[in-house]
Amino acid sequence: MKQLIKKLVPERAVITYHRGVTTLASYRYGLPAKKMVIIGITGTKGKTSTANFVWSCLMAAGYKTGLVGTANIRIGETELLNKYHMTMPGRAVLQQLMADMVKANCTHCIIEVTSEGLKQWRHQGVDFDVAIFTNLTPEHLPSHGGSFEKYKEAKGALFAALMQSPRKVIEGKKVNKLIIANADSEHADYYLTFPADKKVTYGIKNKANYVAAGITSTDNGVIFNVDSTPYELHILGEFNVYNALPAIALAVEWGIPREQIQAGLGALSLIPGRMERIANGIGAEVIVDYAHEKESMTALLTSAQKMKKKSEDKIIVLLGAEGGGRDKAKRPAMGEVAAKLADYVVVSNVDPYSDNPTEIAEDIAKASEVHGKQRDKNLFVIEDRRAGIRKTLELAKKGDIVLITGKGAEQSITVDGVTSPWDDRTVVKEELRNLGA
């Protein structure tokens, strides 16, 4: 029915509706975005981790900060899991959450900004002061007419909105408009063309204002330095350096002492469903992560390779892909990466929605077969996600690395159009108990 309505109703009418609802909501809740410094983060991957690193640094510096993101919602120290199954909640929800932050005396708010949210004008009435660009790879293309350029331009709406609202004065300080962009992305230049009071870049490979060096994995996270200042993350995965760099850049630009930045980054030991370790009696490293497309899967599996203690340790990954109009091209790409970088591949449901789950799973599995995996030997297709998780854990031995990917801390799963409560982390723990581990 929803898809039929989309086809029958002119797009202009849909946009007018979304803008109207959001505008009314912003006034209903007292224009909360005008009362806080608003930081928008956009990109294909890394938004949630970046948002949480920024939150932790600002909190360490004494700024009470809220956050609205894919995995979690924070109002100061209070944290809730995102129950809306959308990164950037629509209608009045986002405005209500910001109003709750204002009531709790938050002075700063971080919002993960999606192309779909921008397309539906969920940012109407949200006066951004900082825009952060993480990276850009093909994702959600069907929602943008199958065009990568349109997808890129849709995200540009965040940066275009930056200078369209007046500069604020928060706690007696004028807030200048700032753009922070990943210099290692080939698309950074596009987002840096938008006007702002200041623009800075970060990266690892290319020349930038903030460059990470000396990156080294530890048993508990990653260490690196920026401009000779050492930083330590207590979250696994060297790719998280990219997610921490915008937090460092923003904090330094705002004059936050480096000791407080170090404390903020070091204090964050858990981002729900992002490289989240699950304790177990197998003796394996069991991790739940949101990785759900080629680039994030590559980064995750590459990090897993570096985490291995012995050459004989195995990497076991469970993966899948969403239905509901998501980009089908990512399915074989993920299957290929998993086949090349993991020892065992288990393909299972993520959120098929009303699409054929067998077709989705087979698109991934067939690509894994092309790249060397053999069914029922080191490749298993188990559509039921709980059964898939159980199989993944049954394969694991001491020293192995088990990666449960695709959903992270999402609180529901949709199969055959029916949405049910779900949490990968809870299911993994339940299946570990069933295995006596």
N, C-alpha and C positions, 0 to 999 in steps of 0.2 A: 504493500500500500504506500509506504514511504517513497519507494522508487517511482511509483506511478504518479504520485503528487508532484515529485520533482520534474517529471517529464511534461506534465500538463500545465504547471504554473510557470510563467515567464521568470527568467533569472532576475530581472530587474525588480519584480515584485517580491521575490524571496529576499533579495538584499535589503529592500526598503523595510520589509518586515523585521529582519534581524537587527538592523540599525535602530529601528523604532523601539523595539523591546529593550535593547541594551541601553539606549538613551534614557528611557523612562526609568529603568532600574537604577541607573547612576543617580538620578535625582531622588528617587524613592529612598535610597540609602544615604543621602546627604553628601553626594560627590566625594566619596572617601579617597579617591586617587589624588585629589588636590591637597590632601592633608598629609601625604607621605611622599618620600622619595621612591619612585617606581623604577625598578630595574627589569627590563625585558630581555630574555635570553631565547634566541632562536637558532635553528640548525637541524640537521637530520638526526644526529646522535650526540650524546653527551650532555644534553640539556639538564637532566635531573641531577647528575653528579655535580655539574658546574653550579647549579642553583644551590645545592646543599653546601658546597665549599664556600660560596659567597656568603651564604647565611651564617656559617660557622665563624668566618672571619669578622663579619660585622657584629655578631653577638660578642665575640671576644674583645672587640673594641668598645663595647658598651652601648651599641645601637640595638634597641629592641626591634627585631625584624620578623616579618611574616614571609611565608613562601607558599606559592600555589604551583604544584608540579605533577608530573605523571604518577609518581609513586606516593608522594606524601604532601601533606598540607601542614604548615607550621604557623603558629601564632606565638611568637616568642619561644619559650621553652616547651610549650604544649605542641605535641605532634599527633596527627591523625593520618591514617592511610587514606589515599584518594579513592573514594568509593564510587566516583562518577564514571569510571571507565573512559574518561577523556582527559587529556592533559590540561586543556584550557576550558573549564566548564562554561557552558553557554547560558543563555537567558539571564536570569538575575543572580545566578549562583556566584559568579566571580565578584560582582559588586557587593553581595552580601558578605562574602568572605573578607573582602577589603574593609568593609564597615566593622566587622568583628575585630579586625586588626587595629583599627583606629580606636575602638572602645577599649582595647587592651593596651593602649598607649604605644603601639608600634610607630616608629618614625620612618621605617623603611619596609619596602615590600618587593619581593622577587617573584616574577611571573614567567613560567615557561610559555613561550609564544609559538603556536603552531601555524602552519600555512592554512589549515582548515579553519582554525579560529579566526585568522585574519580575513580569510575569504568570507566568513559569516559575520564579520564586523563585531566579534566579541571584544575587540579592543576599543570600541567606541566608548568614550567616557573614561578611558584609562590614560592619564597624562604621563607618558613615559619621560624619564630623565636620563636613563642610560640604556643603550641598546648593545647587546653582545651577540656576535656571530661566532658560532663554533665550527661548523663545517657544512658541506652540502653534497649529498649523493642522491641518486634516483630513489625516490620513495613517495608514496601517495600520488603517483602520476595520474592514475585514472581520474582522480578528483580535480585534476587541472588539465583535463582534455588530453591526457597522455603526453603532455609537453613538459620537458625538463625546464625550458626557459620560463614557462608560465609558473612553474613551481618556484623557481628562483625569484621571479618577480613578485610572487605572492608574499614571500617572506620579506621582500623589500618594503612592504607596507609598514612594518614596524619602524624601520629607519626613516621612512617618509613622515611618519607621525611624530617623530622626535621633536622637530622644531615647530610643529603646528600648535603646540600648547605653550603658554608662557612659562618663563623660568620661575620656579617656586622659591620661597623663603621658608625653610624648615628649621625650627629651633634657632631663629635669628641668623641663619646662614643661607646665602644665595646658592642655589643648586644649578651649576652649569650643565649643559647638555653634552654627553660623552658617548662616543662610539668606541667599542673594543672589538677587534676582529682577529681571527686566526690567520696569520700571515702564511701559514703552510697550506692553506686552501687556495686553489686556483681561482676561487670565486670571491676572495676577500676584496679585491679591487672594486667590484660592483657595489658592495655595501659601504665601502669607504668613500664612494662618490656622493653619498647623501650628506647634507650640511649638518654640522654640529659645532659646538664651541671648541671641542678638542677631539682628536682621533688618535688612538694608540693601537699597537699590534702586539701579538705574542706568538711564540712558536718554538719549535725545536730545530727545524732544518734550515729555514730561511731567515734572512735578516729581519729583525723585529725590535720593538722597544723593550720587550721582556722575553728573554730567551732562556730556556731551561738547558742545563748541561749536567754532566756527571750523573746521569740517571742510572740508578741501581736498584734492583729488586731485593727485598729482604723477606724474611719469613712472615713478617707482619705488615708489609706494605712496600713503599717505595721511598727512596731518598734522592734528592737532586738539589741543585743550587741555581739561583738566579742572581746575576750581578754579585757573585761571591757570597751571597747569603744562603745558608743551608736551610732546606725545608724537608720535613718528613711527613709522609702520608701513612695513616694506619689503615688503609684500604688497599687490597691487592690490585695488581695490574698496572704495568708501566704506562698504559694508555691513559690512566687517570692523571698523569702529569698535565696532559692537554686540558683536562677538566679543572685542574687546580690553578693553572696559569691565569685565566681571566679573573679569578678571585684575588690573586696577587696583584695583578695590574690595577684593578679597581681600587683595592685598598691602598696601594702606594700612591695612586693619583689623588686619593682623598686625604693623604697625609697620615694614614694610620701607621704607627710605628711597626717596624718589622718584627719586633718581639711579639706583638699582639697578632700579627699575621701568622707567625710560626705557631703560636698557641692555638689559634683558630683552626688551622689546617690539621694540627696534631690531635685536636680534641675530637675530631669527627672520625669515629671508628665504625659507624654503620650507616649506610644509605639503604633503605629497604629495597631488597631485590636487586641490588647492584653489587656484584661480587660479594654476595652475602654468604658467609660460611655457615654450614650446618654441622653442629657437633654430631659425632657418630662413633660407634664401636667397631667399625670396619677397619679403621686405621687409614682410610682414604681421605682425601681432601674433597669434600662435597660442597659445591657452590651453586647458588641460585643466581641467575643473571638475566637481564632483560634483552640481551643481544637478539636481534630479530631481523637483521639484514646482513648482506655480505661483508661490509666494512667492519661492523661491530663484531660479527662472528670471527672474522680474521684476527682482529685485535685480541679478542678473548682467547682464541685457541693459541695464538702466538705467545700470549702471556702464560698460558697453561704449559706450553713447551718449556718455558724458562723456569717454571715452578717445579718441574720434575727433579726428584732427588737422585734417581737412578735411571739408567738408560732403558731398563726393562719395565719401568713404570708405564702404565697405559693411560691414555686420555680417552674418556668415554663421554660422549655428548648426546643429549636429547635435544632435538630441534623440531621446528615446524614453521608454518607460515599462516598468516591470517587470510580469511576470505573477505567477503563484504566489500568487494570492489578494490581491494588492495592490489598493488602492482604484482602481476603474475611472474614477471621476468626475474624477480628476486629469488624465486623458488629454486630453479636449477643452479643459480649462482651460489646459494647457500649450501646446496647439496654437494657441489664441487669442493668448496672450501672445507666442509666437514670431512669429506673423503680424503682430502690431501693432508689435513692437519690433525685428525683424530684417529685413534686406533679402532674404536667401535662407534658406530652411528646408530642411534635409535630415532626414527621419525615418528612423530605423534601429532595430535591435534594441538593447536594453539587457540584460535577462535575462528572456526570455519564460518560462523554466522549461518546463513542459509545456503552457502555454497556446498558442493560435493566434497566432503572431507577426504574421500579416497583419491580424487583427482589431485587435490593439493599435496597429499602425502606422496603420491606417485611421481609428481613433478620433481620433488626433492630426491626421492629414492633412486629414480632412474639416472639422474645426474651423478649421484654417488656411485652407481654401478659403472657408469662410463669411465669414472676415474678410479676404478680398482676395487671397490667394495663388493662383497658377495653376500647375497641374502642368506639369512639364517646362519651365517658364519661370523661376519663382523658388521653386518647391516641388518637391521630389524625394523619392520614397519608395523607399528602397533597404534592404531588410531586412538583408542581409549587412553587418555592422558595418564590416568592413575596407573593403568597397567604398563604403560610405557615407562613411567618413572620407576615402577617396581622392577622392570627388566633391567633398566640402567643400573640400579643399585645392586641387583643380583650379579651383574657382570664385574662389579668392583672388588678389588682385593687391596690389601695393605699397600700403601704407597701410590695407588692410582689416583687420578684426578677426575672427578665426576662433575660434569657441567649440565645443569638443568636450565635450559634457555628458553626465551621467547615471551615469558609473561612477567618475570620478576615478582613484584609484590602486588600485582593486579588482584582485585578482590572478586572477580567473577570470570566465568567462561561461557561462551555462547556457541552452542552446537545445535544444528537443525532449527535455528531461529529461537531456541529456548535458552535463556540466560539463567545460570545457576551460581550460587556462591562458590568461590574457589580461591585458594591461596597455595601456590606451589610450595612455599616453605612449610606450611602446615601438612600438606600431603606427603612431602619428603620425610618429615619427622614421623608421620603415622606409618609410612611404609618401612622406615628404618626399624621402628618398634616391632612391626609384624615380622621382620626378618631377624629379630632378636639382636639388633645392632644399634 
